[in-house]
Amino acid sequence: MYNTKLYNEVLYNQAPVISIKHYLIDGSYVSRPYPINRILVAGYDTDGYPVYGSYENDTEIGLVGERWAPIYVMEVVTSSALDDIAEAINKRGRMGIASGYVVAPVNLGIQLWDVISITDTPCDQAGDYRVIGIQFKYTPGKMPINILLLGAV
């Protein structure tokens, strides 16, 4: 059977005003710093003229210095569209800085892309994670479980 010691708990918002608390069976999760805090995007508009856009996190730049990545995009209409592309690249990259999994009982009501808050009481740690994958595991004679794959918010 699975170890059902109730150490870790998960708290998530099912609706805008309802918070639900559940206990977890097992888990492993980690958060790492994001290696890029400035993204420079360059491309050409439909007339062939170069356009530029960027996204920067001034707070992180002040803490650890500038770490940037140049990205080339083939055809974009305006530089404001490139700013949106740079921000989207940043958000997508940040999803990978926190990773891990938690093993939970089935039917918690958690869906893909939900944000959950995990409190690890023995380690005195807490953090928010986004559910980026759900695996259902069933073994005859054992309790069925969900394995929630985690990413950054």
C-alpha positions in Angstrom: 0.0 0.0 0.0 1.0 3.6 -0.3 2.4 5.7 2.5 -0.5 7.8 3.6 1.2 9.9 6.3 -0.5 13.2 6.1 2.5 15.5 6.0 1.9 17.7 3.0 -1.2 19.5 2.1 -2.4 21.2 -1.1 -4.7 24.2 -1.2 -6.3 25.4 -4.4 -9.0 27.7 -5.5 -11.9 25.8 -7.1 -13.9 28.9 -7.5 -13.1 32.6 -6.9 -14.1 32.5 -3.3 -13.7 28.8 -2.3 -10.5 27.3 -1.0 -10.2 23.6 -0.4 -7.5 21.8 1.6 -6.4 18.2 0.8 -3.6 16.1 2.1 -1.0 14.6 -0.2 0.5 11.1 -0.3 4.0 11.9 -1.6 5.8 14.6 -3.5 9.0 16.2 -4.8 9.2 19.8 -6.0 11.9 22.4 -6.5 12.2 26.0 -7.6 15.2 27.4 -9.5 16.0 30.9 -10.6 15.1 31.8 -14.2 18.4 32.2 -16.2 17.1 35.1 -18.4 15.8 38.5 -17.1 15.9 40.5 -20.4 14.6 39.2 -23.7 15.4 41.2 -26.9 13.3 40.3 -30.0 14.1 41.4 -33.5 12.2 40.9 -36.7 10.9 42.4 -39.9 7.5 43.9 -40.7 5.6 43.1 -43.8 7.4 45.8 -45.7 10.8 44.4 -44.8 11.8 47.1 -42.3 13.4 45.9 -39.0 11.4 46.2 -35.8 12.5 45.5 -32.3 10.8 44.6 -29.0 11.9 43.6 -25.5 10.8 42.4 -22.1 12.9 43.0 -19.0 12.5 42.4 -15.3 14.1 45.3 -13.5 13.8 43.8 -10.1 15.9 40.7 -11.1 18.3 42.9 -13.1 18.9 44.9 -9.9 19.5 41.7 -7.9 21.7 39.5 -10.1 22.7 41.7 -13.1 21.6 41.5 -16.7 21.2 38.1 -18.2 19.7 38.4 -21.7 18.8 36.4 -24.7 18.4 37.7 -28.3 15.6 36.1 -30.3 14.8 36.5 -34.0 11.2 36.4 -35.3 10.6 36.1 -39.0 7.7 38.4 -39.8 5.8 40.7 -37.4 3.6 43.7 -38.1 4.6 46.1 -35.2 7.2 46.5 -32.5 4.3 46.4 -29.9 3.6 42.9 -31.2 7.3 42.0 -30.6 6.9 43.3 -27.0 4.0 40.9 -26.6 6.0 38.0 -28.1 9.0 38.8 -25.7 6.6 38.7 -22.7 5.1 35.4 -23.9 8.5 33.9 -24.3 9.4 35.0 -20.8 6.2 33.5 -19.3 6.7 30.2 -21.2 10.3 30.0 -20.0 9.3 30.7 -16.4 6.9 27.7 -16.4 10.0 25.4 -16.3 11.8 27.0 -13.3 9.6 25.2 -10.8 9.1 21.6 -11.3 8.2 18.4 -9.5 5.2 16.2 -8.8 2.8 15.4 -6.0 0.9 12.2 -5.5 -2.7 12.8 -4.5 -5.9 10.8 -4.1 -8.2 10.9 -7.2 -11.2 13.2 -7.5 -9.7 16.3 -5.9 -11.2 18.4 -8.6 -7.9 19.8 -9.8 -7.7 20.5 -13.5 -4.9 21.2 -15.9 -3.4 24.8 -15.5 -4.9 25.2 -12.0 -2.6 27.0 -9.5 -2.2 25.2 -6.3 -0.5 26.2 -3.1 1.6 23.5 -1.4 2.6 23.8 2.3 5.3 21.3 3.4 4.9 21.5 7.2 8.0 19.4 8.3 10.3 21.5 6.0 8.5 24.8 6.9 8.2 25.6 3.2 5.3 26.8 1.0 5.0 27.7 -2.6 2.6 28.1 -5.5 2.7 25.8 -8.5 0.8 25.4 -11.7 -0.5 21.9 -12.6 1.0 21.2 -16.1 0.1 17.5 -16.3 -2.1 14.9 -14.6 -1.4 11.2 -14.7 -3.9 8.6 -13.4 -2.3 5.5 -12.0 -4.3 2.4 -11.2 -2.9 -0.9 -9.9 -5.3 -3.7 -9.1 -5.5 -4.2 -5.3 -4.1 -0.7 -4.5 -5.6 2.7 -4.1 -5.9 4.6 -7.4 -3.9 7.9 -7.4 -3.3 11.0 -9.4 0.2 12.2 -10.1 0.1 16.0 -10.6 3.1 17.3 -12.6 4.0 20.8 -11.4 5.4 23.9 -13.1 5.8 27.6 -12.1 3.0 30.0 -11.8 
